[in-house]
């Protein structure tokens, strides 16, 4: 089985997140996508964070595909670091082929994530295009450090079965929606 792991604060979740999830399911040939709502991003201010239950409920409503499973199991793990989450997922699901799925906007600061090189070495990564991020990904520290492991997007359907490090950049329909902008419009 091939499963995508799509983690984030989803504060709030929006149609752009659903577009990333659907693009990943289709282009990566995934059987499922686990939409992982984190209890909090260590690189973001938690004071602006909506309650976890609210973010889960909204994510479930927006996901709208039976192959997308919204979960918040990081809460049970008691931490929010992706590298540790992926270690636990690997240990508990030995027979599943996983791909870490993220929007291209995350590449800019990916090198600031705790143990980011370990993340790249754990599971293949699919970077889904986001507005304003198409060219920026080329200069990101992750893209430069792992340029040798980049897989052509035409081969993305086999990414889950590749050994990490392996990553691809997937072009496609993009949504201009942003959780930051949505939060700002509500408070302004």
C-alpha positions as CSV (number, residue, x, y, z in Angstrom):
1,X,0.0,0.0,0.0
2,X,1.2,3.5,-0.8
3,X,0.2,6.3,1.6
4,X,0.9,10.0,1.5
5,X,1.6,11.9,4.8
6,X,0.4,15.5,4.6
7,X,1.1,17.3,7.9
8,X,0.5,20.8,9.0
9,X,-1.2,23.2,11.3
10,X,-4.2,23.7,9.0
11,X,-5.0,26.9,10.8
12,X,-7.5,27.1,9.2
13,X,-7.7,24.3,6.6
14,X,-8.8,25.6,3.2
15,X,-9.5,24.5,-0.4
16,X,-5.8,24.9,-1.3
17,X,-5.0,22.2,1.2
18,X,-7.6,19.9,-0.4
19,X,-6.1,20.7,-3.8
20,X,-2.6,19.6,-2.6
21,X,-4.1,16.4,-1.1
22,X,-6.0,15.6,-4.3
23,X,-3.0,16.3,-6.5
24,X,-0.9,14.0,-4.3
25,X,-3.4,11.2,-4.4
26,X,-3.7,11.4,-8.2
27,X,-0.1,12.1,-9.3
28,X,1.6,9.8,-6.8
29,X,-0.8,6.9,-7.3
30,X,-1.6,6.7,-3.6
31,X,-4.0,4.4,-2.0
32,X,-4.6,6.8,0.9
33,X,-3.5,10.1,2.2
34,X,-3.2,10.8,5.9
35,X,-3.9,14.4,6.6
36,X,-2.0,15.0,9.9
37,X,-3.3,18.0,11.9
38,X,-0.4,18.9,14.2
39,X,-1.1,20.1,17.8
40,X,1.3,23.0,17.0
41,X,4.1,24.0,14.7
42,X,7.3,24.7,16.7
43,X,8.2,27.4,14.2
44,X,4.9,29.3,14.5
45,X,3.2,31.3,17.2
46,X,0.8,29.0,19.1
47,X,-1.2,32.0,20.3
48,X,-2.8,32.3,16.9
49,X,-3.6,28.5,16.8
50,X,-7.3,27.5,16.7
51,X,-8.2,24.6,19.0
52,X,-7.1,21.2,17.6
53,X,-10.7,19.8,17.5
54,X,-11.9,22.7,15.4
55,X,-9.0,22.3,12.9
56,X,-9.7,18.5,12.7
57,X,-13.4,19.1,12.1
58,X,-12.8,21.7,9.4
59,X,-10.1,19.5,7.7
60,X,-12.6,16.6,7.6
61,X,-15.2,18.8,6.0
62,X,-12.8,20.1,3.4
63,X,-11.0,16.8,2.6
64,X,-14.2,15.3,1.1
65,X,-12.5,12.1,-0.2
66,X,-12.9,8.7,1.4
67,X,-9.2,8.0,0.7
68,X,-8.1,11.0,2.8
69,X,-7.9,10.1,6.5
70,X,-7.8,13.2,8.8
71,X,-5.9,12.4,12.0
72,X,-4.2,14.2,14.9
73,X,-2.1,11.3,16.3
74,X,0.8,13.6,17.0
75,X,-1.3,14.8,19.9
76,X,-1.1,11.3,21.4
77,X,2.7,11.2,20.8
78,X,3.0,14.4,22.8
79,X,5.2,16.2,20.3
80,X,5.1,18.2,17.1
81,X,8.4,17.4,15.4
82,X,8.1,15.8,11.9
83,X,11.3,13.7,12.1
84,X,10.1,12.0,15.3
85,X,6.5,11.5,13.9
86,X,8.0,9.8,10.8
87,X,10.1,7.5,12.9
88,X,7.0,6.3,14.8
89,X,5.0,5.9,11.6
90,X,7.8,3.8,10.0
91,X,8.1,1.6,13.1
92,X,4.4,0.9,13.3
93,X,3.7,0.4,9.6
94,X,6.6,-1.7,8.2
95,X,4.6,-3.0,5.2
96,X,3.4,0.4,4.0
97,X,5.2,2.6,1.5
98,X,5.0,6.3,2.6
99,X,5.6,9.6,0.9
100,X,5.9,12.9,2.8
101,X,3.7,15.5,1.0
102,X,4.2,19.2,1.4
103,X,3.4,22.4,-0.3
104,X,6.3,24.1,-2.1
105,X,5.9,27.1,0.2
106,X,7.4,25.0,3.0
107,X,10.7,24.6,1.1
108,X,11.8,28.1,2.0
109,X,12.2,27.2,5.7
110,X,12.4,23.4,5.5
111,X,16.1,23.6,6.5
112,X,14.9,25.1,9.8
113,X,12.8,22.1,10.7
114,X,14.3,20.0,13.5
115,X,16.4,17.1,11.9
116,X,15.4,18.1,8.4
117,X,18.0,16.0,6.8
118,X,16.7,13.0,8.7
119,X,13.2,13.7,7.4
120,X,14.6,13.6,3.8
121,X,16.4,10.3,4.6
122,X,13.3,8.7,6.1
123,X,10.6,8.8,3.3
124,X,10.5,10.1,-0.2
125,X,9.1,13.6,-0.4
126,X,6.6,15.1,-2.9
127,X,6.6,18.8,-3.1
128,X,3.4,20.2,-4.6
129,X,3.5,23.5,-6.4
130,X,2.0,26.6,-4.6
131,X,1.7,30.1,-6.0
132,X,4.8,32.1,-5.7
133,X,6.9,29.1,-4.8
134,X,7.7,27.5,-8.2
135,X,11.0,29.2,-8.8
136,X,11.9,29.6,-5.1
137,X,12.2,25.9,-4.6
138,X,15.3,25.7,-6.9
139,X,17.3,27.8,-4.4
140,X,16.1,26.3,-1.2
141,X,18.8,24.6,1.0
142,X,16.9,21.3,0.8
143,X,16.7,21.4,-3.0
144,X,20.4,22.2,-3.3
145,X,21.6,19.7,-0.7
146,X,19.5,16.9,-2.3
147,X,19.6,17.8,-5.9
148,X,21.1,14.4,-6.6
149,X,18.0,12.7,-5.2
150,X,15.5,14.6,-7.3
151,X,13.1,12.4,-9.3
152,X,11.5,13.7,-12.5
153,X,7.8,14.4,-11.9
154,X,6.9,12.1,-14.8
155,X,8.1,9.3,-12.5
156,X,6.1,10.5,-9.4
157,X,3.8,7.6,-9.6
158,X,6.6,5.3,-8.4
159,X,7.9,7.7,-5.7
160,X,6.4,5.8,-2.8
161,X,8.4,2.7,-3.8
162,X,11.8,4.5,-4.0
163,X,14.3,4.5,-1.2
164,X,14.9,7.8,0.5
165,X,16.4,10.2,-0.1
166,X,14.2,10.8,-3.1
167,X,12.0,13.8,-3.9
168,X,10.0,15.3,-6.7
169,X,8.4,18.7,-7.5
170,X,4.9,18.3,-8.9
171,X,3.5,21.1,-11.0
172,X,-0.2,21.4,-11.5
173,X,-3.3,23.5,-10.5
174,X,-2.5,25.9,-7.7
175,X,-4.7,27.7,-5.2
176,X,-3.9,31.2,-4.0
177,X,-5.5,30.5,-0.6
178,X,-3.4,30.9,2.4
179,X,-4.1,30.1,6.1
180,X,-2.2,33.2,7.1
181,X,-4.2,35.4,4.8
182,X,-7.5,33.8,6.0
183,X,-6.6,34.4,9.6
184,X,-5.7,38.0,8.9
185,X,-8.9,38.7,7.1
186,X,-10.9,37.4,10.1
187,X,-9.0,39.6,12.5
188,X,-9.1,42.7,10.4
